[in-house]
């Protein structure tokens, strides 16, 4: 029995030794890019003893490859490094930043009046160059601005971008002098959901400081003035809270603004104030100022964006409610996610209270149709047609017709036109503008 047991034990031990001999050793290859944003490395993993391993390194824009290193010793100068593995290895791919010119870009924006008189209206020309050093990116350039045929402004600017940081500066001059007008310097930092923005604007009369802090749904901003020969003084501040949730699915955005004289306004935007049948909801804007309270209601439908806004004021006398004064209303409807096609009707009971409507003379109402679609040469075209109505109007009370449109002609050329027809005075005015971009 002893011999038999010894034979079995020897057989089992021999099989175990044979199996152990057939399992090769495994080693790990770890790759480390230095710096982490300098390039991309490939080939990291686990390999069997004696395997042939190839690792590669590819620099990102702004860097060049500077060799494979291990324990402070350079093991290869080539981006592709092949070796036979016999132990665990930690390889560092070193990248060094390089300085290079990214290219030149230009932008020319101009506008002219074709009739009733042919004359230039405005123009501006930008020329800028881009540079890069590692993750640092600079854009520096100049801008010339014209009003009519007069050279009205000349400025130079520079932008510096780093991961999570942006620095911008600008100086403006009167080319007729030449005289210094103003300068501007801003710094923005971003870390996760938080961002900090600060700026300083200088003119011969004063310094203006602004500081903004944003984190999640909270946004704060403070502005201070430092006039010449005067002490630093507070100018304004505002606090904005977005998506402030209440019960029953109601949410609000609140903005509270102050000046050195006190409260400027409190504005509340209420989302889904009323949820009606057939997927119809009602939003509302409520704004309070020291002298005025206004309410704007905005019903809308999820399938076709329809909106009714009522403009007015809640009237109080000596703290006693007297009623509501209505200034007018706006009805708009749009189809599709882009907001186009769009139809809008604005009626004003007090046109002077709705300055954004651009009423003239005895006008009190307009009807607008907006279209947008893919352009023939890339981009999108836009065409808005607005008809104004007046108590002095002609057919159907129409007093003016305004056509405004943007049309891409090339990938880098955008044409915009504005045609105004005065139906009462039987006059017409046509303005033509363009924006041309060039990148070398």
C-alpha positions in Angstrom: 0.0 0.0 0.0 2.9 2.4 0.8 4.4 1.9 -2.6 1.1 2.4 -4.3 0.5 5.7 -2.4 3.9 6.9 -3.2 3.3 6.2 -6.9 0.1 8.2 -6.9 1.6 11.1 -5.1 4.5 11.2 -7.4 2.2 11.2 -10.4 0.1 14.1 -9.1 3.2 16.1 -8.2 4.6 15.6 -11.6 1.4 16.7 -13.3 1.3 19.8 -11.1 4.9 20.7 -11.9 4.3 20.1 -15.6 1.2 22.4 -15.5 3.1 25.1 -13.6 5.8 25.0 -16.2 3.4 25.5 -19.0 1.9 28.8 -17.6 4.1 31.8 -18.6 4.8 34.7 -16.4 2.7 37.9 -17.1 4.1 41.5 -16.9 2.5 44.9 -17.0 3.4 47.8 -19.3 2.3 51.2 -17.9 2.5 54.3 -20.1 2.6 57.8 -18.7 2.3 60.9 -21.0 4.3 63.9 -19.6 2.6 66.4 -19.5 -0.8 64.6 -19.6 -2.2 66.9 -22.2 0.9 66.7 -24.4 0.1 63.7 -26.4 -1.6 60.3 -26.8 0.1 57.0 -25.9 -0.9 53.5 -27.0 0.4 50.0 -26.1 -0.3 49.8 -22.4 -1.4 46.4 -21.1 -0.4 43.0 -19.7 1.9 40.7 -21.8 3.4 37.3 -21.4 7.1 36.8 -20.7 9.2 37.1 -23.8 6.4 38.8 -25.9 7.3 41.5 -28.4 5.7 44.8 -27.3 5.4 48.0 -29.4 4.3 51.3 -27.8 3.6 54.5 -29.7 3.3 58.1 -28.8 1.6 60.8 -30.9 2.0 64.5 -29.8 -1.1 66.8 -29.7 -1.1 70.2 -31.4 1.4 72.5 -29.7 3.8 69.7 -28.6 6.5 67.5 -30.1 7.8 64.1 -28.9 11.0 64.1 -26.8 11.6 60.4 -26.2 10.7 57.4 -24.1 12.1 57.4 -20.6 12.3 54.9 -17.8 13.6 55.6 -14.3 15.2 58.9 -15.5 17.0 57.2 -18.4 16.0 57.7 -22.1 15.4 54.3 -23.7 14.3 55.4 -27.2 14.1 58.6 -29.3 11.5 57.2 -31.7 7.8 57.6 -31.2 7.4 53.9 -31.9 9.4 51.8 -29.4 9.6 47.9 -29.7 11.1 45.7 -27.0 10.9 42.1 -25.6 9.3 42.1 -22.2 10.9 40.3 -19.3 9.6 42.4 -16.4 7.1 45.1 -15.4 7.9 48.4 -17.1 6.8 52.0 -16.5 7.5 54.1 -19.6 7.2 57.9 -19.7 6.5 59.5 -23.0 7.9 63.1 -22.8 6.4 65.9 -24.9 7.8 69.4 -25.0 5.8 72.5 -26.0 6.6 74.2 -29.2 5.8 77.7 -30.6 4.2 77.9 -34.0 2.0 80.2 -36.0 -1.6 78.9 -36.5 -2.6 81.2 -39.3 -4.2 84.5 -40.2 -7.9 85.3 -40.2 -9.7 88.3 -41.5 -13.3 89.7 -41.3 -14.8 92.5 -43.4 -18.3 93.8 -42.5 -19.8 96.6 -44.6 -23.2 98.2 -45.2 -24.3 100.7 -47.9 -27.5 102.4 -48.8 -28.5 101.8 -52.5 -31.5 104.2 -52.6 -32.9 106.8 -52.3 -29.2 107.8 -52.3 -26.1 105.8 -52.9 -23.8 106.2 -49.9 -21.7 104.1 -47.5 -23.2 103.6 -44.0 -20.7 101.6 -42.0 -17.8 99.3 -42.3 -15.3 97.4 -40.1 -12.2 95.3 -40.9 -10.5 92.9 -38.6 -7.1 91.2 -39.2 -5.8 88.8 -36.6 -3.1 86.1 -36.2 -3.2 83.0 -34.1 -0.2 81.6 -32.2 0.3 78.5 -30.0 2.8 77.3 -27.4 1.8 74.0 -25.9 -1.7 74.4 -24.5 -1.4 78.2 -24.6 -3.2 79.9 -27.5 -2.9 83.6 -28.5 -5.0 85.6 -30.8 -3.9 89.1 -31.5 -5.3 91.5 -34.1 -6.5 95.0 -35.0 -9.9 96.5 -36.0 -10.7 99.6 -38.0 -14.2 101.0 -37.9 -15.8 103.5 -40.3 -19.1 105.5 -40.2 -19.9 106.7 -43.7 -16.6 107.8 -45.1 -15.2 108.8 -41.7 -12.5 106.7 -40.0 -14.0 106.7 -36.5 -12.1 104.1 -34.4 -9.0 101.9 -34.4 -8.3 99.2 -31.8 -5.9 96.4 -31.0 -6.8 93.3 -29.0 -5.2 90.1 -27.7 -6.7 86.9 -26.3 -4.8 84.3 -24.3 -6.4 80.8 -23.6 -5.2 78.2 -21.2 -7.1 75.2 -19.8 -9.8 76.7 -17.6 -8.4 80.3 -18.0 -8.9 83.1 -20.5 -7.3 86.5 -20.5 -8.4 89.3 -22.9 -7.3 92.8 -23.5 -8.2 95.7 -25.8 -7.2 99.3 -26.4 -9.2 101.8 -28.5 -8.0 105.0 -30.1 -9.5 107.9 -32.1 -7.6 107.8 -35.4 -8.3 111.5 -36.1 -6.1 112.6 -33.2 -4.7 110.1 -32.7 -6.1 110.1 -29.1 -6.5 107.4 -26.6 -10.1 106.5 -25.8 -10.3 103.4 -23.6 -8.8 100.1 -22.7 -10.2 96.9 -21.3 -8.8 93.8 -19.5 -10.7 90.7 -18.5 -9.9 87.4 -16.8 -12.1 84.4 -16.5 -11.5 81.2 -14.6 -13.5 78.0 -14.8 -13.3 75.1 -12.3 -16.0 72.5 -12.6 -19.4 74.1 -12.3 -17.9 77.3 -11.0 -16.6 80.2 -13.1 -15.2 83.6 -12.0 -15.1 86.6 -14.4 -13.4 89.9 -13.6 -12.8 92.9 -15.8 -11.3 96.4 -15.6 -12.2 99.2 -18.1 -10.2 102.4 -18.2 -11.1 105.7 -19.8 -9.6 109.1 -19.2 -12.5 109.9 -16.9 -12.7 106.7 -14.7 -11.9 103.1 -14.0 -14.8 100.5 -13.9 -14.4 97.2 -12.1 -16.7 94.2 -12.6 -16.7 90.9 -10.9 -19.0 87.9 -11.7 -19.4 84.5 -10.0 -21.4 81.7 -11.3 -21.9 78.3 -9.8 -24.7 76.0 -10.9 -28.0 78.0 -11.0 -26.6 81.0 -9.1 -25.1 84.0 -10.8 -23.7 87.1 -9.0 -22.3 90.3 -10.5 -20.9 93.5 -8.9 -19.7 96.7 -10.6 -17.7 99.5 -9.0 -16.6 102.9 -10.4 -13.4 104.8 -9.6 -13.7 108.3 -11.1 -10.7 110.6 -11.4 -10.1 112.6 -8.2 -12.9 110.7 -6.4 -13.2 107.7 -4.1 -14.1 104.2 -5.2 -17.9 103.8 -5.3 -20.4 101.1 -5.7 -22.4 101.3 -9.0 -24.6 98.2 -9.4 -25.1 94.5 -8.5 -27.5 91.8 -9.5 -28.3 88.3 -8.4 -29.8 85.6 -10.6 -31.2 82.3 -9.6 -32.2 79.9 -12.4 -34.5 76.9 -12.3 -35.8 77.6 -8.8 -38.2 74.7 -8.3 -41.5 74.7 -6.5 -44.3 72.2 -6.0 -46.5 70.8 -8.8 -43.8 71.1 -11.5 -43.6 74.9 -11.2 -40.1 76.5 -11.6 -38.9 80.1 -11.7 -35.9 82.2 -12.6 -35.4 85.2 -10.4 -33.2 88.2 -11.0 -32.7 91.0 -8.5 -30.8 94.2 -9.5 -29.5 97.0 -7.4 -27.8 100.3 -8.1 -26.2 102.8 -5.7 -29.6 104.5 -5.4 -31.3 101.3 -4.2 -33.5 98.6 -5.8 -33.5 98.8 -9.6 -35.9 95.9 -10.4 -36.9 92.4 -9.4 -37.9 90.1 -12.3 -39.5 86.7 -11.9 -40.0 84.3 -14.8 -42.4 81.6 -13.9 -42.4 78.3 -16.0 -45.6 76.3 -16.3 -47.6 78.7 -14.0 -50.8 77.1 -15.4 -50.9 73.6 -17.0 -54.1 73.3 -19.1 -55.4 70.5 -21.1 -54.1 69.4 -24.6 -50.4 70.1 -23.6 -51.1 73.8 -23.2 -49.2 75.7 -20.5 -48.9 79.3 -19.4 -45.6 81.0 -18.4 -45.4 84.4 -16.9 -42.9 87.3 -16.5 -43.5 89.6 -13.5 -41.2 92.6 -13.0 -41.2 95.1 -10.1 -39.5 98.4 -10.1 -39.7 101.3 -7.6 -42.3 103.0 -9.8 -43.8 100.2 -11.9 -45.1 96.7 -11.8 -45.6 94.7 -15.1 -47.0 91.3 -15.9 -46.5 89.4 -19.2 -48.4 86.1 -19.7 -47.1 83.6 -22.3 -49.4 80.6 -23.1 -47.7 78.0 -25.3 -48.4 74.6 -26.9 -45.7 71.9 -27.1 -46.5 71.0 -30.7 -46.6 74.5 -32.2 -44.9 77.1 -30.1 -47.8 79.6 -29.6 -47.3 82.5 -27.2 -49.5 85.4 -26.0 -47.8 88.2 -24.1 -49.8 91.0 -22.5 -47.9 94.2 -21.6 -49.1 96.5 -18.9 -48.7 97.9 -15.4 -50.4 97.3 -12.1 -51.5 100.8 -10.9 -51.3 101.8 -7.3 -52.0 105.2 -5.8 -50.7 105.8 -2.2 -50.5 102.1 -1.8 -54.0 101.5 -2.9 -54.7 99.2 -5.9 -56.6 101.0 -8.6 -56.4 98.6 -11.5 -54.4 97.4 -14.4 -53.2 99.6 -17.3 -52.7 97.6 -20.6 -50.1 98.8 -23.1 -50.6 96.1 -25.7 -50.2 92.5 -26.5 -48.1 90.2 -28.8 -49.3 86.9 -30.3 -46.7 84.6 -31.9 -46.7 81.1 -33.2 -43.9 79.0 -34.5 -43.6 75.5 -35.9 -40.6 73.2 -35.6 -37.7 73.0 -33.1 -35.8 75.9 -34.7 -38.7 78.4 -34.1 -39.4 78.8 -37.8 -41.8 79.3 -39.7 -42.9 82.1 -37.4 -45.9 84.4 -37.3 -46.2 87.4 -35.0 -48.9 90.0 -34.3 -48.3 93.0 -32.1 -51.0 95.5 -31.2 -50.2 98.5 -29.0 -52.7 100.6 -27.1 -49.9 102.9 -26.1 -47.2 102.5 -28.7 -44.7 104.7 -26.8 -44.6 102.0 -24.1 -43.4 99.4 -26.6 -40.2 100.9 -28.0 -38.8 97.5 -29.2 -41.7 97.4 -31.8 -40.2 100.4 -33.6 -43.5 102.1 -34.4 -43.4 105.4 -36.3 -46.0 108.2 -36.6 -49.5 106.9 -35.9 -48.6 103.2 -36.2 -50.0 100.9 -33.6 -49.8 97.4 -35.0 -47.6 95.1 -37.1 -47.9 91.6 -38.6 -44.6 89.7 -39.2 -43.8 86.4 -41.0 -40.5 84.8 -40.5 -38.9 82.1 -42.6 -35.6 80.2 -42.2 -34.1 77.2 -44.1 -30.9 75.7 -45.6 -29.0 78.1 -47.9 -27.8 77.1 -51.4 -24.2 77.4 -50.4 -24.1 76.2 -46.8 -25.5 77.8 -43.7 -29.1 79.0 -43.4 -31.1 81.8 -45.0 -33.5 84.0 -42.9 -36.2 86.2 -44.2 -38.6 88.4 -42.0 -41.4 90.4 -43.6 -43.1 92.9 -41.3 -46.2 95.0 -42.3 -47.0 98.1 -40.1 -50.5 99.5 -39.7 -51.5 103.0 -38.9 -54.6 105.2 -38.6 -53.3 107.1 -41.6 -52.5 103.9 -43.6 -53.6 103.1 -47.1 -55.0 99.7 -48.2 -56.1 97.8 -45.1 -54.5 100.5 -43.0 -51.0 99.4 -44.0 -48.4 102.2 -43.6 -45.0 100.4 -44.1 -43.6 97.1 -45.2 -40.2 96.0 -44.0 -38.2 93.2 -45.5 -35.1 91.9 -43.6 -33.0 88.9 -44.7 -29.7 87.1 -44.5 -28.5 84.9 -47.4 -25.3 82.9 -47.5 -23.6 83.2 -50.9 -20.5 81.2 -50.1 -19.1 79.4 -47.1 -17.4 82.6 -46.0 -19.7 85.2 -47.5 -23.0 86.3 -46.0 -25.3 88.9 -47.6 -28.0 90.8 -45.7 -30.5 93.2 -47.1 -33.2 95.5 -45.7 -35.9 97.0 -47.8 -38.4 99.5 -46.4 -41.5 100.6 -48.4 -43.3 103.7 -47.1 -46.9 103.2 -48.5 -48.1 106.6 -47.3 -45.3 108.7 -48.7 -44.7 106.2 -51.6 -41.0 106.1 -50.8 -38.5 103.2 -50.6 -35.2 102.7 -49.0 -32.8 99.8 -49.6 -29.7 98.9 -47.5 -27.3 96.1 -48.5 -24.7 94.6 -46.2 -22.2 91.8 -46.3 -19.8 89.8 -44.1 -16.8 88.3 -45.6 -14.4 86.0 -43.6 -11.0 84.8 -44.7 -8.7 82.3 -43.0 -5.1 81.5 -44.2 
